[in-house]
């Protein structure tokens, strides 16, 4: 039903007059019209085309981007842009020594704020033993129960995937062993960990059901930051549409047609194949042997890293991906680190979890 509402709205309010004139327009005029559409209009138009061609899965992916969360104020926490229908995200403020657990199901959004403890020394973690908590977007790798831990870790712990590819390749960070864990000491002072994020046993028990290994983003920042709703929605839709374009261009990168796909990546690309040139050569070879590619993305999160590179802010897209082609299959967790380069969204790095 929601798809049909969007179809009706799109036809009647946004594109009706333009479609009437398209039969008399030049191709260049049509391309200019499409290029100048705002992200919301591009998504609505793309949904129309997908429904017309019977691709309901892709249409549903784009439709989810148009759904907005119910908020009572004019400001939006900027670190969570896109999430699945049922979701959980943790945002940690080191300066405030608090964390926000944001979760939802079937359109109902809830936030729990609790005290937390971070590193003895403030600032972003740079090297092993500096007793700082890293800034960035991380994911719990697995859960360690109380019986397998020393008493100082309380009722449980979630090791995080620090250092990630951005930490290692751009910031050249060292160290490991950054966890979200509990503590038996209810009176433990703020800023007293060796770099981990720590909460009391009671609060750990409260948030544990929402922390899902390889799924729940844990965003660690200096301060909670809020953004104007309109700007927030524009960024969210623009990034969402870019991810759809990336998916679509990858699916079409067969029989040597790899250029649109490779263009989704930054000139400063970090990959397991090397730099942008090496990555391009690899994708060129792969494209020659592919007859078809089909991607399915599920459980999409888009979060904002609090750090700023020379290229701008880092946004992190994480999702479960099913890749199928005529000669290869893969299923797993994909993480994309996205920046804005010369006014266009580009993938700076990617990794699997």
N, C-alpha and C positions, 0 to 999 in steps of 0.2 A: 504493500500500500504506500509506503514512504517513497518508493521509487516513482510510482505513478504521480504522487503529489509533486515531486521535483520535476518530472516531465511536463506536467501541466504548467507549473510556475515558469519553467524555463521557456517553453513555447510561447506562453501568453504574455509574459512580462519582459523577457530579456531579448529573445531572438526573433520574435514573430516578424517585426518590421524588416529586420535585416535579411531574413530568408526570402521575403518577397522581392527584395532588390537584388539578391544573389544571381538570379538568372540573367541580369543585365550587367553584372559587375565583371571586372577583369580579375584574373587569377591573382595578380599582385595585390589588388584591393582586398580580396578575401583573406589572403595571407596576412596583410597588415591588420585587418580587423581582428583576426584570431590572435595575433601576436600582442595586441594592445588590450586584450581582455584581462580583467582582474582575476586572481587565482580562483575565486569562488565560481565565476562564470565559466572559466576553462574547465573546472571539475564538472559542473552541471552539463556542459556541452559534451564532454567526454562520456559521461554517464548515458546520455542520449544515444550516442554512437554505439556504445558497448551493448546496451539493451537491444538496439536494432539488430546487432549482429549476434545476439544470443549469449554474450559473455557475461553471465550474471555474477560470476565470482569476482571478476575485476570491477564490475559496477558496484558490488557490495563493498569492496575495499575502498573505493572512492567515496561512496555514500557515507561510510563511517567517519570520514574526515569532516563532513558537514555537520555532524552532531556536536552540540555545545554542552558543556557542563553547567549545571545550575549554580550560580553564585549570587550572593545578595549584595555585594559591593561592586565598585567600579574597578577594583584592582584585582589582578590575577597573579598568583605565584608563577614566576616566569620559567621555572625549571621543568615543568611538566606540560608538554604541548599536546601530544597524542598518546592515547592509551586504549587498550581493548575495552570491551563492555564490562567484563569483570577484571579488576586490576588491583595492584598495590604498588606504591612507590614510597621510598623513604628519602626525605631531604634533611640533611644534617647541617646545622649552622654552628660552626666552631666557635665563633665569637660569642654567640648567645648561649652556648652549651645546651642546646635543645635540638630535638629532632621532631619532624612532622611525619607521621604515617598517614598517607592519603590512600584511601581505598574506595572501591565502589563495585556495585553489582546492579545490573538492570536499571541504570540511570540514577541510582541513589549514591551520592558522594558523601563520604565522611572523612573528617580529619581528626587524628589524635595527636596531641603535642605532649611530649614527655621530656624530662631532663636527660642529658647524656654527658659523657666525659670524653674528651679527646686529648691529644698529645700534650706533654709537659711544656714543650716549646711551640710557640705559635708560628704561623706561616706555612707554606706548602712544603710537603716532604720532598727532599732532594736526594738523600743518600741514606744508606743503612746506618742505623744507630743514632740518627739525629733527633729522635723522640718527637717527631712531628707527624701529624695526620695529613695524608695527601688530599689535595683538592682534585675533584674529577667525578666521573660517572663510573661506578663499579657494579659488579654483580656477584652475589653469593655463589660460590662454586659448589658447596655441599654443606650439610649440617653435621656438627660433631656433638654427640650427646654428653651429658654430664659424666657418665661413668668412664669415658675415655679422655677426660680432661683433668688437669690439676685443679685444686680447689679454688685457686684465684680466678678461674674462668666461670665460676658459678654453675648455672643450670644448662649452659650450652653455648655454642659459638658457630658463627658462619664465616669461614675464611673468604676473603674477597679476591677478585682477580687483579690485584695490584702486584706488579706494575703492568698496565696494559700497553698496547703498541705505541700510543701517544707518549706515555711516560718514558718508555725505553728509547724510542727513535727520535723524538723531538726534544724532550726535556733531559734525556740521558740520565734518568734516575736509577738509583740502585736500591737494594733492600727488598724485603718481602714480609710475609707474615702479618699483613694488616687484616684484622678481623672485626666483625661486629659481634660482641660477646657480652655475657652477663658478669656480674660480680656479687660475691657474698657480703661485701661491705656496704651496707645501706648508707653509711655516713662518709663514703669516699668523696674526697674533695674534687672540684672541677679541675680540668687541666692536669690530670695526674696519670694518664696512660702513657705507654711508650710509643703511641701512634695509632692504636686501635680506637674504635668507637665503642664505648662501654655504657651499659645501662644496668639498673638493679635487676635482681632475679625476678622481682614482681613484674617490672615493666618488660623484661625480656619475654617472660611467659605470655604477656599480653600481646606482644607484636609477633611472636614466633609463627603463629598460623598464617600470617600474611607474607612472610618472607619466603619466597619460593626460589630454590636454587636454579640458577641460569635464566631466571625470568624477571625477578623484581629488581628494578634499577635502584641503586643507592647513590644518591647525588650528594657529594660533600662539598660545601661552599663555605666561605667566610661568614656571610650574612644572608638571611632570607631576603629575597629581592622580589619586588612586585612590579608589574607592568600594566600599562593602559590596555583595556580589553580589546579595543579596535586594533591596535598594533599587534597584540598577541594573536588575534584571530588571523590577521593577514600573514604573519610569519608562519603560523601553523598550517594554513592552507597552501601557501607557497611551497613549504618544505614537503608537505604531503604530495602535492602534484609532482614535485621533482622526483620523489621516490617512485611514483607510478611511472614517470617517464623513464627512469633508470631500469625498472623492471621490464617495461615494454621494449626498450632499445636492446636490452640483453636478449630477450626472446627473439628479436629480429636480427641478431648478430650471427646469421647463418649464411653459408655459401659466400663467405668473404665480406659480408656486410657488417663490419665491426666498428666503423668510424663514429656513428652516433652514440654507441655504447661507451667507447673509450672517451668520448668528449664529456661524459658525465664525471670524469675524474680530474683532479687538480693537477696542475703542472708541477706541484710540489709533492706528488703522490708518494706515499710509503706503502710498499706491498712486499709480499714474500717473493715476488718475482724480480724485485729491484725497483728502479725509478720508473717514471712515466714511459720512457722510451722502451725499456725492457718489458714493462707490462703490456704495452701496445703490441710489441712483436709477438709476445706470447698469445694474446687474444686473437691476433691475426692468424696464427697457425691453428688455433682451436676452431675459429670460425670456418676455416676451409674444410674441416671434417664434419661439420654439423649440418644435418638436414632439417632438424627442428629442435626447439628448446621450449620448455614450459616451466614457469615458476609459479609457486603458490606461497604467498606470504601470510602468516597468521600471527596473532598476538603482538601487533606492532606497538612499540613505544617510541616516542621521540622526546628526548630530554635535553636540557641545556646545561653544558658544562660551565662552571663559574669562571673559568680561566679565559683569557683573551690572548690569542697568538698574533703574530705580525699580520696574519691574513684575516683576523677577526675572531668572533666567538666560535666555539666548537659546539655543534649539535650532535647528539648521539642517537642514531636509529638502531633499535634492536628488535629482532623478530625471529620466529621459527620459519625456516625456509625449506621448501621441498623443491628440489631441482631435478628435472627429468629431461633427457634428450634421447636421440636415437641410439646413442652408444654409452651413456653414463647416467647414474642416478646418485643423488646425495640428499640427505636430510639432516639438519642440524640448526644450531643457533648462529645467526649472522649479526655482526655489529658493524655499522658504518659510522665513521667520524666525518661530519660534513661541515664545510665552511662556505663563506660567500667570497668568491674570487672574481674581481672585476664585475661586480654586480650580479653574478650568476652562482647558483648553488653548485658546489663541486664536492666530490668525495676525496678527502685528504688521506684516509687510511681505512682499511677494513680488516677484520679478523673474525675467526670462528671461535666459539666458546664451547 
